Amino acid sequence: MGEQHDGLSGVHVVCSSNGEIQLLMDLLDDTGIELESSCAGNGTCGKCRVLIISGECLPPGTAEMELLSPKDFKRGIRLACHCLVRGEVELSVENAAQDLRVLEKGMLTDFKIEAEISKYQLISTGNEQELSLIEQILQQLNIEQSVPDSLDILRLIAQFKPDDTTAIVVGNKLIGLEHGDTTAHCYGVAVDIGTTTVVASLHKLDDGSELAVASALNPQTQYGLDVLGRIQYAGKGSNNLDKLNGLIINCLNGLISELCRRSGIDSQYIYKITVAANTVMLHLLLGVSPVSIGRAPYHPVFRQGQVLAADNLSLMASPFASLYCLPSVSGFVGADIVAGIIASDLDGAEEIVLFLDLGTNGEIVLSRDGKLIACSTAAGPALEGMNIACGMRAARGAVEEVWIEDKSVLWRTIDNAPPLGLCGSGLIDLVAVMLECGLLNSSGRITARNKFAGVYPHNPLAGQIDDIAGKRRFWLIPSLDNCPNGIFVSQADIRQVQLAKSAIVTGIKTMMTENGLDEIHVNKVYVAGAFGTYLKPSSLIRLGFFPESWHDRITFVGNTSKAGAVMALLSSSTRCRMEETAQKVNYVELESCPGFEKMFVENMRFPGKE
Amino acid sequence: MGEQHDGLSGVHVVCSSNGEIQLLMDLLDDTGIELESSCAGNGTCGKCRVLIISGECLPPGTAEMELLSPKDFKRGIRLACHCLVRGEVELSVENAAQDLRVLEKGMLTDFKIEAEISKYQLISTGNEQELSLIEQILQQLNIEQSVPDSLDILRLIAQFKPDDTTAIVVGNKLIGLEHGDTTAHCYGVAVDIGTTTVVASLHKLDDGSELAVASALNPQTQYGLDVLGRIQYAGKGSNNLDKLNGLIINCLNGLISELCRRSGIDSQYIYKITVAANTVMLHLLLGVSPVSIGRAPYHPVFRQGQVLAADNLSLMASPFASLYCLPSVSGFVGADIVAGIIASDLDGAEEIVLFLDLGTNGEIVLSRDGKLIACSTAAGPALEGMNIACGMRAARGAVEEVWIEDKSVLWRTIDNAPPLGLCGSGLIDLVAVMLECGLLNSSGRITARNKFAGVYPHNPLAGQIDDIAGKRRFWLIPSLDNCPNGIFVSQADIRQVQLAKSAIVTGIKTMMTENGLDEIHVNKVYVAGAFGTYLKPSSLIRLGFFPESWHDRITFVGNTSKAGAVMALLSSSTRCRMEETAQKVNYVELESCPGFEKMFVENMRFPGKE
């Protein structure tokens, strides 16, 4: 049994290099196959395993030799990012993008819906004054503003009959004209682009009502699981930035078309799209290179909110639609966090509130009577089930909950499907259970089978520990009919969890120390993001993410990035508030705080057993 | 000898209909041949004569039968606008666009040059603050304005190194970035688009100095000589508007490329283009249908000045360049007249000044202590040498001056080239001479040969009059070796001149009457436009365009449309003044003034012989 799933249940593909020697990953790219890769093709993550069925592959290099076992090679397993092929190759690729569970809702503070976009049917006036056609329309709409400098509008006016035309007005500006009476159709789309998932919702702009929600895996994940992987990929070749940009635009258009299909509306009546996302995702959405975010001094190209013509990015919407990207604080505290601050009313809080968005990057915001301090901490992809031997995203078949009952470790998968792997919440639960049972000590070391059996002589869990070539593992599920490879957690996996935990805890503690606060001062803890929502607070506390005293102060606020995008869609005053707030947030660079490294090492430890 | 030049000295063309029956004009269109046509293909002007050398032509219809003689048909002459052909056809087309004389200069009142566009080389700052790259640039440029919503700029910032980048700033706005130090290169182009000719000049934007001037025939002339012909053509087929738009854009790009070549600059350093033109030409430039100008109540689509990205119209310039179209007063009093008002300081006049732009459309502006009243009058193309049997534009070989000496009528051509036809000034001079010699009476009738010989028995001019099929002609030049067809003026030509004269005189008189003014009150008369510049005031007065008393009050102010475009290019405060002035001008519709028709008939008469 290999240390990874073999992808035998994957997608069958035939591709051809036309006689030349080519990298398998490049060939698969051309076929449009989404291949998982968390290291951007560096040959370090081992996620892009494929099973070669037939065809000529060149002998493996050192990267493949290190990550694959002789047994793997014997079976035909190769890494697509390093395997060179010639001619036609037939293979099987694991499809990780199936049935992904995406968090679509988030806490949303009260706000007033302002119907900024209005539509009016024009009437014939028989005007005899010396006014141009556009002046007559502006007069009828009671808009004083002079002609907007838009060729499109001028060209349309010449074509349209006034008594069969609808004018689209934003504020004091005529933005477009449509044939016929289309006043009943006026929609907008709010989008959250996560590093891993993308969520979009369709709204009526007059009353804000939600008509449909849709979500998808961010197709850029194949070029790196985290923002650093994406930056690295974007900076590598001249076409890579365009490729990442094209992928997310296609993804958004796919979601928009699904939203429209489900609610029976035409995308040409979408006039506004708002997007919340982290800074790197926003750069990629606009086709702006994020490379400067990836190297000191880590400056993004832009931070302020951007208003652009949706048409410029080929987004599926009215030709008059605008795209609004929410403002960011810095390269690593993005518009998703600004959205979260506003959606959870953090800037209006009159107490001490801690806001955490837990994901591959953990962002932490401390609100002290409305004054905001933020930091970002690289938790790594472990909390999303990635870079973990049997890890997987929170999709159907992922073990999402683990608990102990009568000395047995029990588990449950998403949709109660046959188990495929461990997602973040399952992993955290499992580590908590292991700590509780003595399978793991507070330094994070898995107890050896003999030692465990010595301390707990009658505990059958001892049989679930093994050691192979010095690598210790705890088997949650043995190899069974419905789980041919079994599911285990390795010592290396535990280290990943410890790193993630320490990153977050060190972030929280540094922020509090820097502001002279102690755990007792924190009145509320908001945990945002998909990962948090499916977690048990008790497990988080058992691992030491939070002190015991916060147990009743934790609120899971869901996808506040998406909630903020909705607010920006429906309220211009909220958009102004976002711009102001983004400027006000004080960004703290954790690495430069005194004692950071020492604290980071200390926080690797789990709390001792009670 | 035919009534038209035969085009034997023309361009040789082979075109093919691929076996189908097609209109010859459409085939020629596809080859890019500029064919002259003043009736927009209606088959009434007879200008699109071609000489068929070989190939299959279908028999002529009634339009061709009326406009061509049996001799024409025998020689192979056909009208391209009505001649149907099949298969490959070889023919010869007259090239009217050669050696056109274009008026490039105009009166230009004093104004202050404001260097609105500035360029700065950026320097590396090693900024450690939490600013985005764009904020750092704005800070360095001392621009407080927030991020311009331009994808281009964001994308460029990510690519450029600060110490090798030049920023382009307009007012308080960053409009673009360029590689390297390009601060020395900053240019603009001012354009006058006339119905017949297009003139453009290239300027340094810092000191306003003119680097080059170039001009061309407006290539749209093949689809109608006057604005009504163009409107009609644009309204006919769905592609016609695009075709007219494409022709003028190509023409401007041709001129820009010539300007750049002559002055050795790169068009990518052109940041501003300003255009003065009549309202229809502006609509066609922007690809906006002018059809509403051509039918009651004659409203244009737009009147205000338009600021657009030059890139949107594919104009050859910096990708950051703007296009400014000057404001118009109405459908028939365009931005060319607003330019003229400002260039000749009419709005600042402290007396009574009459401004006339004489061309196919005659526009008249009356300034009474700076209050402005304007009207437009359809003079027809006669004054530009069009719709005249032996008429031609003011090009090499055109008879431009005619005078009498010792009972002989003498003449001079442009460049003293062999005579090819009569241009507007030559025609006016000839009519004045004919009136003076008794060849023409004040009702506009050419004296019969016998009658003339009876009154002036020894005057050899009698021999230059003939009558063929009831059509009376006066031959200025007989058929000679260097002028194989000879040059004459027909009774119908005289009627065209009378109509043009009456249109203008009626316009002037109506404006004066409506304002309680008499000829004696007018302090100055400015005559703008190419036609006016080459005219003798004495001839204009002899024909009755102006009263005798204005002889010393007339100033030919040249191409004030172009002069105004230059002012708009170099001074933003002048642009504001233009916008305000265009709003202030009071437009008078001549046809609705009492007694207009009666006055029009009366003004057909020429003043009697002294």
Interface residues (C-beta under 8 A of the other chain):
Chain A: N127 E128 E130 L131 S132 L133 I134 E135 Q136 S146 V147 D149 L151 L154 R155 I157 A158 Q159 H283 L286 G287 V288 S289 P290 V291 S292 P297 H299 P300 V301 F302 R303 Q304 Q306 V307 L308 N312 L313 V329 S330 Y587
Chain B: N127 E128 E130 L131 S132 L133 I134 E135 Q136 S146 V147 D149 L151 L154 R155 I157 A158 Q159 H283 L286 G287 V288 S289 P290 V291 S292 P297 H299 P300 V301 F302 R303 Q304 Q306 V307 L308 N312 L313 V329 S330 Y587
